Amino acid sequence: MSSSAFNQSQADATKSQEAINKIIAAYSRFIPEKTLALLGKDAITDVALGDHLELTMSILFSDIRNFTSLSEAMTPPENFAFINSYLEYINPVITEHGGIIDKYIGDAIMVLFPRNADDALCCGINLLHHLDTYNQQRKSSGHPPIKIGVGINTGLMMLGVIGGKQHMESTVISDAVNLASRIESLTKNYKTPLLISEHTYYSLRDQAEHDIRFIDRVKVKGKSHCQSVYEVFDADPPALQAGKRSIQYLFEEALAHYHLKKIPEAKQLLLECQQQVPDDTVVEVYLARCDKFLTTGDHESSGEFDFTIRWDDSIAIDNGEIDAQHRQLFEHVNKFVKAMANSWDYSELQPLLEFMETYVAEHFDTEERLMAEKNYPFLQMQIAQHAEFYKLFEDFRDEIERDFSKRRIFFLFRTQVLLIDWLLNHTSKLDRHFGKFLKQSSC
């Protein structure tokens, strides 16, 4: 081969490689390299229909408030220019916190956080901070500011490839995704921008690093157990943020009284909150609920607080030792709640609390030992969940010892949210998942 022919061949090969690189770069905009890495794939060409992986992730949903009204005032080109300018502005924030953009849904965005729940929460907070800067730019251009809602949930899910031979896409499938979307929509109800599920709340390294408060219990379609929802107000304007901190005690008492249907007392506490922090929209929502109850008798709530945790065979994992311990744990919680409801004396509760603390630790040890023996792939997640619950339980015990006679109603309410709801959700979801793993392993 002549030198000129060789050089031409080299040039053609270089152009071909450049074309291939461009194609790979183009595909990476649709299926991110991080998603491929999670699936254990080196390149887009390695992906096949049905590829999947089960893992724990946090899901963040966000969308623009009143987008329909904004959209109607713009031409189609202006709509696309607006959406793209907004998404281009926030995408670096998502990347900075380890997020993977799963999909855009009109003005909404769905993001995966495979590392931890803290990444998702910090991203949500910083999205709101960056929105302030973005709105300043819009204002200087003569455009109205926009608002967004952010909802975050954490849980087990399947990441994989769906579709057909002619069209495929990566996605996540799980009821944890549906709950994240539902929580984002709830931001409209409470007129607050950032809400997280109890699963995300319990998955954080340290809740005290953020400004977080309980907002409500919700029942999601298709789910039998209530889910607690929390507001994160780190990104609120400084004055409002400080105000919410200052009324935390009153606010907790007010919500406890409301959910236990002590509405006149709840309203009085909420009015005190409103007097101190007039711009607190969640207080406004609960005051409206109180007025509705006093007028119609309609108590807007996700479910009754009967303070009973009932064993149900549907949450059994079909392991005799674990199921027996779960039943006993439920019985101990019921005894504790009954004692709390009928006594104002902490000394009557102390032995029950101490017994439960010991029993819970022994139960968690039993579960973790069995999971280790069976090489359960989500052992570390269970260990982290157990440790977090135990820490919160110890804090709960200390609070009861210190303030029981002053805050009995609040502690009754907290027992429902911390003990009953947590145990039901953990047992019916994560422990049941372990039960399914045991069945599959024995096949």
N, C-alpha and C positions, 0 to 999 in steps of 0.2 A: 504493500500500500504506500502510495506517495505521501510525502509530508503534508501536502495540501489536503489530500483526502483524509489523512489522519486527524489533522487540525479541525477539518469540517465535522468529522465524526465526534470529536471531543466537544465541539461547540454544540452539536445537536444533543449530545448526552447531557450537557450542562443545562440546556434549555428544557429538556424533558424533566430533569430533576427539579428545576425551578417550577415547572408547571405542576409537578406532583406536590411539591411543598406548598404551593398556593392552594391546591385542592384540599390538602390536609388542614391547612390553616383555616380555610373556609368551613370545612366540616366541624372544626373545633368550636366554631361560633355557635353551632347548633347542638352538638354533644360535647360538653366541656371535657378537657383532658382529666380533670379531677374525677369526673363521673366514670370515665374509662378506667382510671387507676383503682377506684373503689371496686369495680367489677373485675379487676385483675387483668385488664386488657392493655396491651401496649399501643395499639393503633385502632382507628375506626374500622379498618378492614377486618379486625379480629372479632367484631361484635356480631352476635347471631341472635335471631329471634328466640326469645325465651330465656336468655341469659339473666340470672337474677342472683341476689345476695340478700340475706336477712341481716339487719343491723339496727343499732339504736342511733337515732338522730333527732335533732330538733328541727322543726318546720316553722318557718316564718312566712306569714301571709301579710301583705300590705296592699291597700288600694287607696285611690284618691277619693276624698269625700265630694259628693255632689258633682261627680264627673259628667253625668248626663246633662245637667244644666250648663256646665262649662262647655261641653261639646256642642250643644245646640247654638251657642253664640259664635262658633268658629266654622270656617269652611273645612272640607276634608283635608286639603293640604296643611291648613293651620293645625288641625287635630293631630296629624301625624308629626308635624314639627314640634308641637307641644309635648306629646308623649315621649318622643325620642330625646328631646332636650332634658326632660325630667329624668328618664331612665339613665341617660348618659351621665347625668350629674350624680346619681346615687349608686351606680354600679361599682365605682371604686371603693365606696364604704363597705359594700357587701364583700368584695374581694379581700379587703384589709382584715376582715374578721373571719376569714376562712369559709365564707359562704359560697355555695354553688347554686347559681340561678337555674332552677329546674324548668320554669316556663313563665312566659308572660301571658296574662289572660286579660286582654284589653288594657285597662289602666291598672290592673292588679299584677302583682308579682309574687311568685312562690319560690322560696329559697331553702336549701338544705344546709344544715350545719352538722357535719359528721363527727367533729371533735368533741364538743361538749355544749351544754346548755348555756354556759356563760358567754360563749361566742355569739350565740343567737341573741341573747338579751342585750349585750353590749352593742351589737349591730343595730338592734331596734332603737336603743337610746340615741345612738349617733346618727341614725337616719333622721330622727326628729330634730337633733341639733343642726344638721346640715340643711334640713328643710327651712329653718329660720334664715339661713344665708341665701338659699335659693329664692325665698320669698322677697328678700330685700332686693335681689336682682330683678325679679318680676315687677316689683313696685317701681323701681327706677325706670323700667321700660313701659310703665303705664298699664301693667296687668294686675288683676286682683290676686291676692295671696291664695294659696291652696292649703288644704289640710289633708292629712292621711290618717288611716287607722292601721295599727300593727297588732297582730295576734300571734302568739307563739305557743307551741305545744311540743312535748318531748315524748318519744316512745319507740317501740319496736315497729319496724316496717320493712317491706320488701322493696328493694331497689332493683329494677330490671328493665328489660327491653320488651315492649309490646308492639302490636300492630299486625301487619301482614307482610308477604314477601316483597310487595312493591313499595311499602312505606312503613318505617319503624321509628320509634322514638323511645328515649329513656324516660322513666317516670318512677314514682314511688306509689305503692299501694298499701293502704293501712287505714284503720279507723282513726289512727292518730293524726292523719292528714285531714280528715273530715273535721275533727275536733279543733285543729288549728284554724281552719277556715271559719268555723262557727264562732270561735273566740274573737277573731278579727271583726266579724260582723257585730259582735256585742259592743264593740267600742262606740258604735253609733248610739246604742241604748243609754250608755252611761256618759256620753259626751266627753270621753277621755281617750287619748290617742294610743295608749299601750297597755294591753292586757296579756297575762300569761296564765297557763293552766297550772293546776296543782302539781302535775307531773314535772313541768319545767321548774316550778318553785322548789320542789324537793330535790331536783337534780342540780341545783346551783351549789357551787363550792361553799359560799357563805352568803346567806340572804341579807345579813347585816351590812354588806357592802353597798346595798342599794336601798332606795326608798320604796318599800313595798307594803301594801296593805290589802287585806281580804276585802273583796267586793261583793261576791254573791256565790250561791250554789246554783248550778244549772243542770238540767237534764237534757242530754243530747239524744236526738232521735235514734232509736235502735239500741239505746243503752239503758240498763235497768238501774244503775247506780248514779247518784248525783256527782257532779264534778265541781270542785271549788275553783273560782276564778279570782285572780289577784291583779290589782292595778300597780304598775310601776311608774312612779312620777319623778324619776331622776331628771327628765328633760323638761319639766314644767318651768315656767318663769320663776326666778329665784324667790320672789315674794310669796307666790302660791305654794311653792315647794316647802318653804319654811312654815307657812301657815298650816299645811297638811300635817307636817311633823308635830306642830304644837297641839293639834287637836286629836292626835292618834288615840289617846286613852278614851276621850269622849266618843270618838267615832266608833271604836270597837264596842264600847258599851251600848251605843245606840243601835248598831246592827244586831248585836246579841239580843237586845230587847225586841227589836222588830221581828226577827226570825222566830222568837219564842212567843210571838203574838201579844206582847205587852206593849201595845201600840201607843197609848197615851204617854207612857214613860219614854218610849223610843222617840216620839215626836218632840218631847221637851228637850231631850239630849241633842237631837238634830238641830233644833232651833238655836241651842247654845253654840253648836258647831258653825251654823250659818252666820250667827252674829260675829263670831271671831274670824271666819274665813268666808266672806260672801261669795267668792268666785268658785267655790268647790261644787262642781256640777254633780258629783255623785251624791252629796248631801241633798242637793236639789231634787234628784231623782227619788231618793228615799222619803223625802218630805211629801212628795206627790203620792207615793205609795201609801203613806200613813193617812193622808187625807182621803184617798180612795177607800181605804179600809173603813175609816170612821163614817164614811158616807154610805157605802154599799155593802160592807162586810166582806169584800173580796180581798183576800190576802195574796198578793203577788209574790209567789215563792216557787222554788223548784221542787219542793217536797216537804212533807211534814217531818218534824223533829220528834220522833217517838222514843229516841234514846235507847233503841234496842238494836243489837246487831244479831241477825239471824243466820244460822247455818243453812246453806242450800246445797244440795247435792250437785248442782250445776257448777259449783266452784271447787269441787273435790278434784284432787290431782291423781287420785287412785293409787296413792302410796299410803299404806296404813299408818305409819308413824307420823308423817306430816299432817295427814287429814285429822288424826286424833288430836294433835297439838293445836291445829287451827280451831277445832271445836272447843277445846278447853280454853283457848285464848279468848274466843268469843264469849264464853261463859264468864270468865274473869272480868272482861270489860263490862258486861251487863251487871254484874254484882257491884262494880265500882260506880257505874252511873246511877244505879238505884240508891246506893248509899249517899252519893252526892246530892241527889234530888230530895232526899228525906232528912238531911242533916246540915246543920250550920257549924258543926264542930270538926275541925281538921283532924283531930286526934282519931276520929273514927275512920277517916279515909287513909291515914298514913300507912297502916299495915297492908291495906289493899294495894296501894300504890307501890310499896316496896316489893310486895309479892309479884305484881305485874312486871315491874322493872327487871326482876331476876328471871321471871319466866320468859319474857320477851327475848332477853339475851340468850337464854338456853335454846329457845326455839330457833332463833336466827343461826346459832352455831350448828344446830342439827341440819337445817336446810343447806347451809354453806358446805358442810362436810359431805353431805350426799351429792350436792352439785359437783364438788371437786372429784369425788369418786367416779361420777358418771361423765366427767369431762364436758360439763355443760358449757357451751361457748359464751354464755352471758353471765357467768359467775361473777365477774368483776362488777358488772352493773348491779347485780343483786347485793353484793357486799356494800357498794356505795349507797344504795337505797336503804339498806338496813342500818348502816352507820348514821345516815342523815336522820332517819326516824328516831333512832335511839337518842341522838343529840337533842332533837326537838322534844322528845318525851322527858328527858332530864330537865330541860328548861321549863317545861310545863309543870313538872313536879315542884320545882323550886318556886315558881310563881304561885302555885296553889298554897304551898306552905307559908308564903309571905303574905298573901292578900286574899285568902279564901273568903273570910267573913265579909270583906268589902266588895268582892267581885263575883259572888256566887253565880249570878245569872250569866256572866261572861264565861266563866269556867264550864258551866253546863254546855253552853254553845260551843266552846272550844273543844270540849270532849267529843261532840258530834263531828266537828270538822277534822280534828287531828286523829283521834282514835278510831271512831267508827268509819268515817268516810275513807280514811287512809287504808285501814285494814281491808275493807271491802274491795276497794279498787286495786290494791296491791295483790290481794289473794285471787281475785277474779281475773286479773290480767297477767301479771308477771309470773305468779306462782302457777297459774293454769298453763302458761306457756311452757314452764318446766315440766309439767305433767304430760303435755303433748310430746315433748322431747323424749321423756322416758318411754312412752308408748312406741314412738318411732324407733328408738334405740333397741327395743326388745323384739322388734319385728324381724 
